Amino acid sequence: MKTYVGIDLGEWLRITIISPTRGIIAHSKHELPGASEARSEKMMEVLTHALENLSARLPPCEGVGIAFSPPETEPRGIILPSNTIHPSLPYISGAPVLFSGPEVSALLPFFAPTPKRAWAIFGGRARIYYEEPESNATIRVIDEQNKTRFFAYKACPWIMEPIRVLLDRLGLFDSLSDVEQHAGIIEDSAGVIFAPQYSDNEYKGITISELKPGTRRPQIARAAMESVGAWIRYTVAEMAGEGTVTELYAAGSDSSSDFLMRVISDVTGFTLERAEARNAVACGAALRAAKLNGESIAIPEAKRFVPKRSISWRDQIYARWISASKL
């Protein structure tokens, strides 16, 4: 049995190991150090430990795919000039690096670019990608047909802040699933808005407006999720123009929440699609490596979230959010 290893070097280290005959056979997630001069050295330590734990009794590795984010951060120390893996790393030592590129290029096996599609990586530091002409783009990638494509990229570190405020600052809920459970009790947020406040392009925080006597936790929970959706709509419109994007491909740790994906779809009007693969970026990197080695591996199925609410409802939510925000 052959295996291919996909490595996602993002805010976390994620590893996925796939086989042409068995599909995904292993995956793991590990905390990485923050940006620093010693980050590369620490990254090697974490990766070494992770591979030691994963590689027991696995067959030889045929090749490696590496995806990195933010997109301007290339992996250092892992890949040798010979385009092989550093010999100190267990299991993948000396294996050929068949694929290496920004995280959005690792998502192309799941959904090909179209003029109406954007990509969102949901997590601690959310990112949004949109294909653009070269003159407007910041990222260059090679797709599966060996065609060069160009993407605009926007870091959105605060886009999940409405939910983080509930969890970390106010302590109203224990977890994202707790927020979901309360938000699912009702269909209306009673006008409550979580509005970002900026000054001179610097993020200053979130204000919660339209709280009234009798406002309950379910309404606050739903309002936080709706405000995430409004923020995504605003950001995508900034990048691509209002109404241009109709589909959003979702990946990242927070995309695992079905309820959040449904709310975002309702508020934005986008059809959301999410590959049913844990660690989608790492999985995509492994798939691209396998394909470049002539292997054909089944792509994990996608889950689709279609907007259910009316256009007038979503436009009203968005207008209230815009009015309360200082952007």
C-alpha positions as CSV (number, residue, x, y, z in Angstrom):
1,M,0.0,0.0,0.0
2,K,1.3,3.5,-0.9
3,T,0.7,6.6,1.1
4,Y,0.9,10.3,0.5
5,V,1.2,12.9,3.3
6,G,-0.4,16.3,3.3
7,I,0.8,19.0,5.6
8,D,-1.0,22.2,6.4
9,L,1.3,24.8,8.0
10,G,-1.3,27.3,9.1
11,E,-2.2,28.7,12.5
12,W,-2.1,25.0,13.5
13,L,-0.1,22.1,12.0
14,R,-2.5,19.6,10.4
15,I,-1.4,16.3,8.9
16,T,-3.4,14.0,6.7
17,I,-2.2,10.6,5.3
18,I,-4.0,9.1,2.4
19,S,-3.8,5.9,0.4
20,P,-5.0,5.3,-3.1
21,T,-6.7,2.1,-1.9
22,R,-8.0,3.1,1.5
23,G,-8.6,6.9,1.3
24,I,-7.8,8.9,4.4
25,I,-6.0,6.6,6.9
26,A,-4.7,9.1,9.5
27,H,-5.0,12.7,10.5
28,S,-3.8,14.9,13.4
29,K,-3.7,18.5,14.6
30,H,-1.0,20.2,16.6
31,E,-0.5,23.7,18.0
32,L,2.2,25.8,16.4
33,P,4.2,28.6,17.9
34,G,3.3,32.2,16.9
35,A,5.3,34.3,14.5
36,S,8.9,34.6,15.7
37,E,12.5,34.2,14.6
38,A,12.5,30.7,16.1
39,R,9.2,29.7,14.4
40,S,10.9,27.5,11.8
41,E,12.9,25.6,14.4
42,K,9.9,25.1,16.6
43,M,7.8,24.0,13.6
44,M,10.4,21.3,12.9
45,E,10.2,20.1,16.5
46,V,6.3,19.9,16.4
47,L,6.3,18.2,13.0
48,T,8.9,15.6,14.1
49,H,6.9,14.7,17.2
50,A,3.7,14.5,15.2
51,L,5.1,12.3,12.5
52,E,6.7,10.0,15.1
53,N,3.3,9.4,16.6
54,L,1.5,9.0,13.3
55,S,3.9,6.8,11.4
56,A,3.9,3.6,13.4
57,R,3.3,0.6,11.1
58,L,2.5,2.7,8.1
59,P,3.8,1.7,4.7
60,P,6.5,3.9,3.0
61,C,5.5,7.4,1.9
62,E,5.5,8.0,-1.8
63,G,5.4,11.8,-1.7
64,V,4.4,14.8,0.3
65,G,2.2,17.8,-0.3
66,I,2.6,21.0,1.7
67,A,0.2,23.9,2.0
68,F,1.0,27.1,3.9
69,S,-0.8,30.1,5.3
70,P,-0.8,33.0,5.4
71,P,0.0,32.7,1.8
72,E,3.1,34.8,2.0
73,T,4.7,32.4,4.5
74,E,6.7,29.7,2.8
75,P,7.9,26.7,4.8
76,R,11.6,27.0,5.7
77,G,13.8,24.2,6.8
78,I,11.4,21.4,5.8
79,I,12.2,21.3,2.1
80,L,15.7,20.8,0.8
81,P,17.0,22.4,-2.4
82,S,16.7,18.9,-4.0
83,N,12.9,19.3,-3.4
84,T,12.9,16.5,-0.9
85,I,12.0,16.4,2.7
86,H,14.7,17.2,5.3
87,P,16.3,13.9,6.5
88,S,15.6,14.6,10.2
89,L,11.9,14.2,9.8
90,P,10.6,10.7,10.6
91,Y,8.5,8.7,8.1
92,I,8.7,11.3,5.3
93,S,12.6,11.7,5.4
94,G,13.9,12.1,1.9
95,A,10.4,11.8,0.3
96,P,9.8,13.9,-2.8
97,V,7.8,17.1,-2.3
98,L,5.3,16.6,-5.1
99,F,3.2,19.7,-4.3
100,S,3.8,22.9,-2.4
101,G,1.7,26.0,-2.4
102,P,-0.6,28.4,-0.6
103,E,-3.5,26.9,1.2
104,V,-6.1,27.9,-1.5
105,S,-4.2,25.8,-4.1
106,A,-4.7,22.8,-1.8
107,L,-8.5,23.3,-1.9
108,L,-8.7,23.2,-5.7
109,P,-9.2,19.3,-5.8
110,F,-12.5,19.9,-4.0
111,F,-13.9,22.8,-6.0
112,A,-12.4,24.4,-9.2
113,P,-12.4,28.3,-9.4
114,T,-15.3,30.0,-11.1
115,P,-16.1,33.8,-11.4
116,K,-18.9,33.4,-8.8
117,R,-17.0,31.4,-6.1
118,A,-14.9,32.6,-3.2
119,W,-13.0,30.5,-0.6
120,A,-13.2,31.1,3.2
121,I,-11.0,29.5,5.8
122,F,-12.8,29.8,9.1
123,G,-10.7,29.7,12.3
124,G,-8.7,31.8,14.7
125,R,-7.4,33.9,11.8
126,A,-10.0,33.7,9.1
127,R,-8.9,34.2,5.4
128,I,-10.9,34.8,2.3
129,Y,-9.7,34.2,-1.3
130,Y,-11.2,35.3,-4.6
131,E,-9.8,34.7,-8.1
132,E,-8.8,37.9,-9.8
133,P,-6.8,39.1,-12.9
134,E,-3.1,39.2,-12.3
135,S,-3.0,43.0,-11.9
136,N,-5.4,42.8,-8.9
137,A,-4.1,39.6,-7.3
138,T,-1.6,39.0,-4.5
139,I,-1.3,35.2,-4.8
140,R,-0.1,33.0,-7.7
141,V,-1.0,29.3,-7.8
142,I,-0.8,26.5,-10.2
143,D,-4.0,24.5,-10.6
144,E,-4.5,20.8,-11.3
145,Q,-4.4,21.4,-15.1
146,N,-1.0,23.1,-14.7
147,K,-2.6,26.5,-15.4
148,T,-1.5,29.6,-13.5
149,R,-4.3,31.3,-11.5
150,F,-4.2,34.5,-9.5
151,F,-6.1,35.2,-6.3
152,A,-6.8,38.2,-4.1
153,Y,-6.4,37.4,-0.4
154,K,-7.8,39.2,2.7
155,A,-6.9,38.3,6.2
156,C,-10.0,38.6,8.5
157,P,-8.7,37.9,12.0
158,W,-11.8,39.5,13.7
159,I,-14.5,38.0,11.6
160,M,-15.4,35.3,14.2
161,E,-15.1,37.9,17.0
162,P,-18.9,38.1,17.7
163,I,-18.8,34.4,18.8
164,R,-15.5,34.8,20.6
165,V,-17.0,37.7,22.6
166,L,-19.7,35.4,23.9
167,L,-17.3,32.6,24.8
168,D,-14.2,34.4,26.0
169,R,-15.1,37.9,27.2
170,L,-18.7,37.6,28.4
171,G,-18.6,33.9,29.3
172,L,-22.3,33.5,28.3
173,F,-21.7,30.2,26.6
174,D,-19.3,27.3,27.2
175,S,-18.5,26.4,23.6
176,L,-19.5,27.0,19.9
177,S,-21.9,24.0,20.2
178,D,-23.5,25.7,23.2
179,V,-24.0,28.9,21.1
180,E,-25.5,26.8,18.3
181,Q,-27.9,25.0,20.7
182,H,-29.3,28.3,22.0
183,A,-29.4,30.0,18.6
184,G,-31.3,27.1,17.2
185,I,-34.2,27.6,19.7
186,I,-35.5,30.6,17.8
187,E,-35.7,32.1,14.3
188,D,-35.3,35.7,15.2
189,S,-32.5,37.7,16.9
190,A,-34.9,40.5,18.0
191,G,-32.8,43.2,16.3
192,V,-29.6,42.5,18.3
193,I,-26.4,43.4,16.3
194,F,-22.8,42.7,17.0
195,A,-21.1,45.5,15.2
196,P,-17.4,46.0,14.5
197,Q,-15.8,49.3,15.2
198,Y,-12.8,50.6,13.3
199,S,-10.8,53.8,13.6
200,D,-8.2,54.8,11.0
201,N,-8.4,51.2,9.6
202,E,-7.6,49.8,13.1
203,Y,-10.0,47.4,14.7
204,K,-11.2,48.7,18.1
205,G,-13.7,46.1,19.2
206,I,-17.3,45.0,19.0
207,T,-20.4,46.8,20.2
208,I,-23.6,45.0,20.9
209,S,-26.6,47.1,20.0
210,E,-30.4,46.9,20.4
211,L,-30.3,45.0,23.6
212,K,-33.6,45.4,25.3
213,P,-35.3,44.3,28.6
214,G,-36.3,40.7,28.0
215,T,-33.6,39.9,25.4
216,R,-32.6,36.3,26.1
217,R,-29.5,34.3,25.5
218,P,-30.9,32.5,22.4
219,Q,-31.5,35.8,20.7
220,I,-27.9,37.0,21.6
221,A,-26.5,33.7,20.3
222,R,-28.3,34.0,17.0
223,A,-27.4,37.6,16.6
224,A,-23.7,36.8,17.0
225,M,-23.9,34.2,14.2
226,E,-25.9,36.5,11.9
227,S,-23.3,39.2,12.5
228,V,-20.5,36.8,11.4
229,G,-22.5,36.2,8.2
230,A,-23.0,40.0,7.6
231,W,-19.3,40.6,8.1
232,I,-18.5,37.9,5.5
233,R,-20.9,39.4,3.0
234,Y,-19.3,42.8,3.5
235,T,-15.8,41.4,3.1
236,V,-16.5,39.5,0.0
237,A,-18.3,42.5,-1.5
238,E,-15.2,44.6,-0.8
239,M,-13.1,42.1,-2.7
240,A,-15.3,41.1,-5.6
241,G,-18.2,43.6,-5.7
242,E,-21.7,43.3,-4.2
243,G,-23.6,40.5,-5.9
244,T,-20.7,39.0,-7.8
245,V,-20.1,36.0,-5.6
246,T,-22.9,33.4,-5.2
247,E,-20.9,30.4,-3.9
248,L,-18.5,30.1,-1.0
249,Y,-16.3,27.2,-0.4
250,A,-15.7,26.8,3.4
251,A,-12.8,25.1,5.2
252,G,-11.1,25.5,8.5
253,S,-11.9,24.4,12.0
254,D,-15.0,26.5,12.5
255,S,-16.5,25.4,9.2
256,S,-17.3,22.1,10.9
257,S,-20.4,23.7,12.5
258,D,-23.4,22.9,10.3
259,F,-25.6,25.4,12.1
260,L,-23.1,28.2,11.6
261,M,-22.8,27.3,7.9
262,R,-26.6,27.5,7.5
263,V,-26.8,30.9,9.2
264,I,-24.0,32.3,7.1
265,S,-25.7,30.9,4.0
266,D,-29.0,32.6,5.0
267,V,-27.4,35.9,5.8
268,T,-25.1,36.2,2.8
269,G,-27.3,34.5,0.2
270,F,-24.4,32.4,-0.8
271,T,-24.6,28.6,-1.4
272,L,-21.9,27.2,0.9
273,E,-20.0,24.0,0.1
274,R,-17.7,22.2,2.5
275,A,-15.7,19.1,1.8
276,E,-16.6,16.3,4.3
277,A,-12.9,15.7,5.1
278,R,-11.2,16.6,8.4
279,N,-8.3,18.9,7.8
280,A,-9.4,19.8,4.3
281,V,-6.3,21.8,3.4
282,A,-3.9,19.0,4.5
283,C,-6.1,16.5,2.7
284,G,-6.1,18.6,-0.4
285,A,-2.3,18.9,-0.3
286,A,-2.0,15.1,-0.1
287,L,-4.5,14.7,-3.0
288,R,-2.6,17.0,-5.2
289,A,0.7,15.2,-4.4
290,A,-0.9,11.9,-5.3
291,K,-2.4,13.2,-8.5
292,L,1.0,14.6,-9.6
293,N,2.4,11.1,-9.0
294,G,-0.2,9.6,-11.4
295,E,-2.6,8.3,-8.7
296,S,-6.4,8.6,-8.9
297,I,-8.0,9.0,-5.4
298,A,-11.6,9.5,-4.7
299,I,-12.4,13.1,-3.5
300,P,-14.3,13.3,-0.3
301,E,-17.9,14.3,-0.8
302,A,-19.1,17.9,-0.2
303,K,-21.9,19.1,2.0
304,R,-24.0,21.9,0.6
305,F,-25.9,24.6,2.5
306,V,-28.4,26.6,0.4
307,P,-30.0,29.8,1.7
308,K,-33.5,29.3,3.0
309,R,-34.5,32.8,4.2
310,S,-35.9,35.5,1.9
311,I,-33.9,38.2,0.2
312,S,-35.8,40.9,2.1
313,W,-34.9,39.2,5.4
314,R,-31.2,39.0,4.6
315,D,-31.0,42.5,3.3
316,Q,-32.7,43.8,6.4
317,I,-30.2,42.0,8.6
318,Y,-27.3,43.3,6.5
319,A,-28.6,46.9,6.5
320,R,-28.9,47.0,10.3
321,W,-25.4,45.6,10.6
322,I,-23.9,48.2,8.2
323,S,-25.8,51.0,10.1
324,A,-24.4,49.9,13.5
325,S,-20.9,49.2,12.3
326,K,-18.0,51.7,12.0
327,L,-16.0,50.3,9.1
